[in-house]
């Protein structure tokens, strides 16, 4: 949660430093991708994202949705949200309040996804 809050509040350098301290690659990679994106290091962000896809597509669908959503890539963000739903990803509960997904809130697919999850739409 600290990494999410650091990224969402504009502290990309702190999020990157925290991610690099992690002993769990699949925990660190989303925050490396997010922080590097915010720092303007597109190549490094893309490399972390590609590694996350290669190593975590089966277990990190929700984190992939977060990265794509934060970057403003809505189509892949919703694709990974759908995967996280099918996989019953542990990150999915509480997604409607995730600051990394806020760029999706005005997308026409957002409310149907909330409905699919049996969550209040308004």
N, C-alpha and C positions, 0 to 999 in steps of 0.2 A: 504494500500500500504506500510505503514511503516513496518508492520509485515513481508510482503513478502521480502522487501529489507533487513531487519535484518537477516532473515533466509538465504537468498541467499548470503549474504556477510559474513556469518560465525559468526554472533553474536547471537547464540542460547540463551544464558542467557538473553540478552536484549529482545529478542522476547518473551521468556517465561514470563518475568516480565511484558511486555506490555499486553500479553494475559490475565494474571491474574488480570489486572486492568479493563478489559472489563466487562461491565454490560450485554453483549449479549453473551450467552453461545455458540451459533452457529457461532459467529465470533471468539471467543476465542479457541474453540476446535481444529480447524485445526492447529493453531499455537502452541498449546500445544503439539499436536501429532508430528509436525515437529521439534520443539525445543527439545523435550524429545528424539526423535530419534537421533538427532545430538549430544546430550549430552551423548548418550550411554545408556539411560534409556528406554530400549526396552519395558518393562512391562508397564510403564507409558504412553509411546507413543501408544502402542496397546490399552490400556484402553481408552485413549482419542479418538482414531480412532473408536473403537467400539461404544462409546457413540455418536460420530458424525453420524455414520451410523444409530443408533437406533433413534436418534432425528431429523436428518437432511437429510435423504435419498431423501426425496421429494423436499427439498429446497436447498440442498447443494451439488449437484452432482459435480459441478465444483471444489469445495473445496476438495472433496474426491479424485477427479482425481489429484489435486495438491499434496496431501499427498502421494498417491501411487506413483506418478511419482518421487517425490523427494526421496522416499525410494528405487527407482529402480524397483518397482513392476509394470512392464509395462502392463501386461494383465489386471489387475484390473484398472489401470490408463486409458487405452483406453475404457474399459467398462463404466467407469464413465464419460469419455468425451462424449461417444455416448449418454449416458443418459442425460447429460447436453444439448446436441444438441436437443434431442427429447423434453426435458422440456423447451427449450428456456431459459436456465439458464442465469441470468443477468451477471454472471461472465465470460461467454464465449467470448464476444467480446474482441479482443486484446490478445487472448490466445497465438497466435503465438510468442509473445514477452515476455511471462511470464517466468521469470527465474526459477520458480519451475518446469516447464515442459521441461527444456532443455535436460534432460536425454532421452526424447522421440524423439528428432529430428533425430536421426539416425535409428530409428525404421522404417521398411518398411510400417507401417500403418500411419506414420506422414503425408507424402505428399498426400495420398488419403483423409485424413481428411481435410487437407488444401483445397484441390480441392472441397470437399463436401461443405465447408464453402464459396466457391467462392473467395478464397484468392490466391494471387500469390504464386507459388510453389518455385521459384528460389530465 
